[in-house]
Amino acid sequence: MGTVASSVERGVQPIRAGQGHSFLLRRLHSLSGIVPVGVFLLEHFFSNAFATNGWEAYAEQVKFLTGLPFVVWLEIIGIYVPLAYHSLYGFYIWYRGESNVSDYPWAGNFMYSAQRWTGAIAFVYMGWHTYTMRFSGIHLLTNSQAAFHKVQAELQHPWALAFYIVGIIAASWHFAYGIFLFCAKWGITVSGKSRRRLGVVCTGLAVVLIAVGLATLISFFRSGDKYNPPPSTWQADTESGGGATR
């Protein structure tokens, strides 16, 4: 007695036209994850890595960023709006999609689920991080000298440190695998060989970002005057020349 086997095509399927508004929305969702959200993530890792050079270098970088022209509009248009769209539409895709992890336990399906969960974790982490650094406690827009101490004080809470570590790992993985998906969906990598090579590159990128993030965290626990700003830096209400949002 014969049986009929249904085949499930493996791999990342490209975004195809002819899907109504969803085609454009998915294109925008995929693109926004690279530009500007991904670019901002890389900048954020780079800027925060100045903490490895001490609190003064970190404060100067923070001061430079908030001294940019039209910084508030740059944040709203270049960060908050694209990030909100990418996150919320990503949740919608997750809600409407099926990963088939239990039925088809292939690596691609597990990666699908991992991408969704890391995105959700990163979203919560960034929301919490933005609130604590930008809208609560010491106002860094007017006192960038307090930036290092503010992060340093927050990391003294074990749960906050753990959340930072989890958030860094989630954001790094989500972005790196997002590049892989972007190239596959936009037809940049078509063959299995090209996708395998890109997968190695993206895995390496995730590892590098995680390493940079953890090295930055360690800087806030180092001893010595270079990594422990004097109380006068965070006790002042304002400073001349602006502040920061990191």
Secondary structure, DSSP 8 states (H G I E B T S, - for coil): ----------S-----S-STHHHHHHHHHHHHTTTTHHHHHHHHHHHHGGGGG-HHHHHHHHHHHHTSTTHHHHHIIIIIHHHHHHHHHHHHHHHH----TTTS--HHHHHHHHHHHHHHHHHHHHHHHHIIIIISSS-TTT-GGGHHHHHHHHTTSHHHHHHHHHHHHHHHHHHHHHHHHHHHHTTS--SHHHHHHHHHHHHHHHHHHHHHHHHHHHHTT--SGGGS--THHHH-S--TT-----
